[in-house]
Amino acid sequence: MSQIDEIKKPVQAEMDAFEPKFRQFMASNVALLDRITYYIIKRKGKQLRPMLVFLTAKMLGEINESTYRGAALVELMHTATLVHDDVVDDSDRRRGFFSINALWKNKVAVLVGDYLLSKVLLLSVENEEHELLRLVSTAVREMSEGELLQIEKARRLDIDEAIYFEIIRQKTASLISSCCGVGAASVNSTPERVETMRTFGERLGIAFQIKDDLFDYQLSNKSGKPSGIDIKEQKMTLPLIYALNHASRKNKKFMINVVKRHNQNRQKVEEVMRMVQESGGIEYAEAKMREYQSSALQLLEQFPTSQTKQALIQLAEYVISRTK
């Protein structure tokens, strides 16, 4: 049994019941749309987002139809943003499968993303789930703002640590945060508890993204070398920001020049990665990741011991120990 399957155990029955409900929520009268949404469902990943909704809801109360709708809102919204992201990035792959735009072209992909977002609005409005809609809509706004902030700053490579954390809080953590907030709100938790769980998700999401940044410095199974993809894509991640802040003027100039103008030169990219490793940037990022994970776990201490609370603790451990 995988680590994720173990974590999922306390809500496995609810997750199983969610699948047909989610298919129903995505249903359409248009054959092309049904074909595409079937393809989307078939290639779903670990389902961390609905799992977070269900674990949070069950820790705080009794899972109900509102919880299922909340999990669907999060998944519909997340899927819509991924479909649109693939169009923006001109990406033809997603989790090893062909993307929607690769199979059905950009126009169809954009319209499918719009359809999924309309489903989010209709599902919440028709069932008067206004608080769930507010939480999910806030995440969409923050994800868009984070993406645009990153684009704005990447042009000049003037991303300092404070801006980096704001970008990942908005781009990655806001979605995980909304999952926990939605789970709490779906079982009529107090506003204070909803905010506590929303903050738990945010801190967990930041730790999750730092872990992703660190993968770039791990040895690749194929080449035996770190991938350096973030540098090739001119992404300013925490290990690199730390190295730049602690480099001599000469080394800083070299690193920025490589990221800006020579990011496709494998030899120069490897030289920058070596400088990052020697600066202590990896250790610094790992320490920050554990800091955020620890502050997330502290928020759970106020809740009584239960299987679902233990599963959330295990999930927090998984976030920083995962290998992909």
C-alpha positions as CSV (number, residue, x, y, z in Angstrom):
1,M,0.0,0.0,0.0
2,S,1.4,3.4,-1.0
3,Q,1.8,6.3,1.5
4,I,-1.1,8.1,-0.1
5,D,-3.4,5.1,0.2
6,E,-2.5,4.8,3.9
7,I,-3.3,8.5,4.5
8,K,-6.6,8.2,2.5
9,K,-7.9,5.2,4.7
10,P,-10.1,7.2,7.1
11,V,-12.0,8.7,4.1
12,Q,-11.7,5.9,1.6
13,A,-15.4,5.2,1.5
14,E,-16.2,8.9,1.0
15,M,-13.5,9.2,-1.8
16,D,-15.1,6.1,-3.5
17,A,-18.6,7.7,-3.3
18,F,-17.2,11.0,-4.6
19,E,-16.1,9.6,-8.0
20,P,-19.6,9.0,-9.5
21,K,-20.8,12.2,-7.9
22,F,-18.0,14.1,-9.6
23,R,-18.7,12.5,-13.0
24,Q,-22.3,13.7,-12.6
25,F,-21.2,17.2,-11.7
26,M,-19.1,17.4,-14.9
27,A,-21.9,15.9,-17.1
28,S,-23.0,17.8,-20.2
29,N,-25.5,17.3,-23.1
30,V,-22.7,17.9,-25.6
31,A,-21.1,14.7,-26.8
32,L,-17.6,16.3,-27.4
33,L,-17.6,17.8,-23.9
34,D,-18.6,14.4,-22.3
35,R,-15.8,12.8,-24.2
36,I,-13.2,15.3,-23.0
37,T,-14.4,15.3,-19.4
38,Y,-14.3,11.5,-19.4
39,Y,-10.7,11.8,-20.6
40,I,-9.9,14.2,-17.7
41,I,-11.5,12.0,-15.1
42,K,-9.6,8.9,-16.4
43,R,-6.2,10.5,-16.0
44,K,-6.7,12.0,-12.5
45,G,-3.7,12.0,-10.2
46,K,-3.4,11.3,-6.5
47,Q,-6.5,13.4,-5.7
48,L,-4.8,15.2,-2.8
49,R,-7.3,18.1,-3.1
50,P,-10.6,16.2,-2.5
51,M,-8.8,14.1,0.1
52,L,-7.8,17.3,2.1
53,V,-11.5,18.4,1.9
54,F,-12.8,15.1,3.3
55,L,-10.1,14.7,6.0
56,T,-10.7,18.2,7.2
57,A,-14.4,17.9,7.2
58,K,-14.4,14.5,9.0
59,M,-11.9,15.8,11.7
60,L,-14.3,18.7,12.5
61,G,-17.7,17.1,11.9
62,E,-19.9,14.8,9.9
63,I,-19.3,14.6,6.1
64,N,-22.5,15.5,4.2
65,E,-23.6,16.5,0.7
66,S,-22.2,20.0,1.1
67,T,-18.7,18.3,1.6
68,Y,-19.1,16.4,-1.6
69,R,-20.1,19.6,-3.4
70,G,-17.1,21.4,-1.8
71,A,-14.7,18.7,-3.0
72,A,-16.2,18.9,-6.5
73,L,-15.9,22.7,-6.6
74,V,-12.2,22.5,-5.7
75,E,-11.5,19.7,-8.3
76,L,-13.6,21.5,-11.1
77,M,-11.8,24.8,-10.5
78,H,-8.4,23.1,-10.3
79,T,-9.0,21.2,-13.5
80,A,-10.1,24.3,-15.3
81,T,-7.0,26.2,-14.3
82,L,-4.8,23.3,-15.4
83,V,-6.5,23.2,-18.8
84,H,-6.0,26.9,-19.3
85,D,-2.4,26.7,-18.0
86,D,-1.6,24.1,-20.7
87,V,-2.9,26.5,-23.3
88,V,-0.9,29.4,-21.9
89,D,2.3,27.3,-21.6
90,D,1.7,25.6,-25.0
91,S,2.2,22.3,-23.2
92,D,1.3,19.1,-24.9
93,R,1.7,16.8,-21.8
94,R,0.1,16.6,-18.4
95,R,1.1,13.8,-15.9
96,G,2.4,11.7,-18.8
97,F,-0.8,12.0,-20.8
98,F,-1.5,14.3,-23.8
99,S,-3.0,17.6,-22.7
100,I,-6.5,18.7,-23.8
101,N,-5.0,21.4,-26.1
102,A,-2.7,18.8,-27.7
103,L,-5.6,16.5,-28.6
104,W,-8.4,18.9,-29.3
105,K,-6.5,22.2,-30.0
106,N,-6.4,25.5,-28.1
107,K,-9.9,26.8,-28.9
108,V,-11.6,23.7,-27.5
109,A,-9.3,23.6,-24.5
110,V,-10.1,27.2,-23.5
111,L,-13.9,26.5,-23.9
112,V,-13.6,23.4,-21.8
113,G,-11.8,25.4,-19.1
114,D,-14.6,28.0,-19.3
115,Y,-17.3,25.3,-19.1
116,L,-15.7,23.8,-15.9
117,L,-15.5,27.3,-14.3
118,S,-19.2,27.8,-15.1
119,K,-19.9,24.5,-13.4
120,V,-18.2,25.8,-10.3
121,L,-20.5,28.9,-10.3
122,L,-23.7,27.0,-11.0
123,L,-23.1,24.1,-8.5
124,S,-22.4,26.6,-5.7
125,V,-25.2,29.1,-6.5
126,E,-27.9,26.4,-7.2
127,N,-27.1,24.9,-3.8
128,E,-26.6,28.3,-2.0
129,E,-23.0,27.3,-1.1
130,H,-21.9,30.9,-0.9
131,E,-19.2,30.4,1.7
132,L,-17.7,27.5,-0.3
133,L,-17.8,29.7,-3.5
134,R,-16.1,32.5,-1.7
135,L,-13.2,30.3,-0.5
136,V,-12.8,28.7,-4.0
137,S,-13.1,32.1,-5.8
138,T,-10.5,33.6,-3.5
139,A,-8.1,30.8,-4.5
140,V,-8.6,31.5,-8.2
141,R,-8.0,35.2,-7.8
142,E,-4.8,34.5,-5.8
143,M,-3.5,32.0,-8.3
144,S,-4.0,34.4,-11.1
145,E,-2.3,37.3,-9.2
146,G,0.6,35.0,-8.2
147,E,1.1,33.9,-11.8
148,L,1.1,37.6,-13.0
149,L,3.4,38.7,-10.2
150,Q,5.9,36.0,-11.2
151,I,5.7,37.0,-14.9
152,E,6.3,40.7,-13.9
153,K,9.2,40.0,-11.7
154,A,10.8,37.3,-13.8
155,R,11.5,39.8,-16.6
156,R,13.9,41.7,-14.4
157,L,14.9,38.7,-12.1
158,D,14.4,41.0,-9.1
159,I,12.6,38.4,-7.0
160,D,13.8,38.6,-3.4
161,E,12.8,36.2,-0.6
162,A,9.7,38.1,0.5
163,I,8.3,38.2,-3.1
164,Y,9.2,34.5,-3.7
165,F,7.1,33.5,-0.6
166,E,4.2,35.8,-1.8
167,I,4.3,34.2,-5.2
168,I,4.2,30.6,-3.9
169,R,1.6,31.5,-1.3
170,Q,-0.7,32.7,-4.1
171,K,0.2,30.2,-6.9
172,T,0.4,27.0,-4.9
173,A,-0.6,27.4,-1.3
174,S,-3.9,29.2,-2.0
175,L,-5.5,26.1,-3.6
176,I,-4.4,23.8,-0.8
177,S,-5.6,26.4,1.7
178,S,-9.0,26.6,0.0
179,C,-9.4,22.7,0.2
180,C,-9.0,22.8,4.0
181,G,-11.2,25.9,4.3
182,V,-13.9,24.3,2.2
183,G,-13.8,21.1,4.2
184,A,-14.2,23.0,7.5
185,A,-17.0,25.3,6.1
186,S,-18.9,22.3,4.7
187,V,-19.6,20.9,8.2
188,N,-20.7,24.3,9.6
189,S,-17.5,25.0,11.6
190,T,-17.1,28.3,13.2
191,P,-15.4,31.1,11.2
192,E,-12.3,30.8,13.5
193,R,-12.0,27.0,12.8
194,V,-12.4,27.6,9.0
195,E,-9.6,30.2,9.2
196,T,-7.4,27.9,11.3
197,M,-7.7,25.1,8.7
198,R,-7.3,27.5,5.8
199,T,-4.0,28.7,7.4
200,F,-3.0,25.1,8.0
201,G,-3.4,24.4,4.3
202,E,-1.6,27.6,3.3
203,R,1.5,26.6,5.4
204,L,1.4,23.1,4.1
205,G,1.2,24.4,0.5
206,I,4.2,26.6,1.0
207,A,6.2,23.6,2.3
208,F,4.9,21.6,-0.7
209,Q,6.2,24.1,-3.2
210,I,9.6,24.5,-1.5
211,K,9.9,20.7,-1.8
212,D,9.2,21.0,-5.5
213,D,11.9,23.6,-5.8
214,L,14.4,21.2,-4.2
215,F,13.6,18.4,-6.7
216,D,15.5,20.5,-9.3
217,Y,18.7,20.0,-7.4
218,Q,18.3,16.2,-6.9
219,L,20.2,13.8,-9.2
220,S,18.1,12.6,-12.2
221,N,17.8,8.8,-12.5
222,K,18.5,9.0,-16.3
223,S,21.6,11.4,-16.4
224,G,22.8,11.1,-12.8
225,K,22.8,14.9,-12.7
226,P,20.4,17.5,-11.3
227,S,17.8,18.6,-13.8
228,G,18.2,22.4,-13.6
229,I,14.8,22.8,-15.3
230,D,13.9,25.8,-13.1
231,I,17.0,27.7,-14.2
232,K,16.4,26.8,-17.8
233,E,12.9,28.3,-17.4
234,Q,14.3,31.4,-15.6
235,K,12.5,30.5,-12.4
236,M,13.8,32.1,-9.2
237,T,13.5,29.5,-6.5
238,L,14.5,29.7,-2.9
239,P,17.9,27.9,-3.2
240,L,18.9,30.2,-6.0
241,I,17.7,33.4,-4.2
242,Y,19.7,32.4,-1.1
243,A,22.8,31.8,-3.3
244,L,22.4,35.2,-5.0
245,N,22.0,36.9,-1.6
246,H,25.2,35.4,-0.3
247,A,27.4,35.5,-3.5
248,S,30.3,37.9,-4.2
249,R,29.5,40.6,-6.8
250,K,31.4,38.7,-9.5
251,N,29.6,35.4,-8.8
252,K,26.2,37.1,-8.5
253,K,26.7,38.7,-11.9
254,F,27.7,35.4,-13.4
255,M,24.7,33.6,-12.1
256,I,22.2,36.2,-13.2
257,N,23.8,36.3,-16.6
258,V,23.4,32.5,-17.0
259,V,19.8,32.6,-15.9
260,K,19.0,35.5,-18.2
261,R,21.0,34.7,-21.3
262,H,22.6,31.3,-21.1
263,N,19.9,29.1,-19.5
264,Q,20.0,26.6,-22.3
265,N,23.8,26.1,-21.9
266,R,24.0,22.8,-19.9
267,Q,27.5,23.4,-18.7
268,K,26.8,26.9,-17.4
269,V,23.6,25.8,-15.8
270,E,25.4,23.1,-14.0
271,E,28.0,25.6,-12.8
272,V,25.2,27.8,-11.3
273,M,23.7,24.7,-9.6
274,R,27.1,23.9,-8.1
275,M,27.4,27.5,-6.8
276,V,23.9,27.2,-5.3
277,Q,24.8,23.9,-3.5
278,E,28.1,25.3,-2.2
279,S,26.4,28.4,-0.9
280,G,24.2,26.4,1.5
281,G,21.1,27.3,-0.5
282,I,19.8,23.7,-0.4
283,E,20.1,23.4,3.4
284,Y,18.5,26.8,3.9
285,A,15.5,25.9,1.7
286,E,15.1,22.5,3.5
287,A,15.1,24.3,6.9
288,K,12.5,26.8,5.7
289,M,10.4,23.9,4.3
290,R,10.5,22.2,7.8
291,E,9.7,25.5,9.5
292,Y,6.4,25.9,7.5
293,Q,5.5,22.2,7.9
294,S,6.1,22.5,11.7
295,S,4.0,25.7,12.0
296,A,1.2,23.9,10.0
297,L,1.3,20.9,12.4
298,Q,1.1,23.2,15.5
299,L,-2.3,24.4,14.3
300,L,-3.6,20.8,14.6
301,E,-2.6,20.5,18.2
302,Q,-5.9,22.2,19.4
303,F,-8.0,19.3,17.9
304,P,-8.7,16.0,19.7
305,T,-6.9,12.9,18.6
306,S,-8.7,11.0,15.8
307,Q,-7.9,8.9,12.8
308,T,-8.5,11.9,10.5
309,K,-6.2,14.2,12.5
310,Q,-3.5,11.5,12.4
311,A,-4.0,11.2,8.6
312,L,-3.5,15.0,8.2
313,I,-0.3,14.7,10.3
314,Q,0.9,11.9,8.0
315,L,0.0,14.0,5.0
316,A,2.2,16.9,6.3
317,E,5.1,14.4,6.7
318,Y,4.5,13.1,3.2
319,V,4.6,16.6,1.7
320,I,8.2,17.0,2.7
321,S,9.4,13.4,2.4
322,R,7.9,12.6,-1.0
323,T,10.3,11.6,-3.8
324,K,8.3,13.1,-6.7
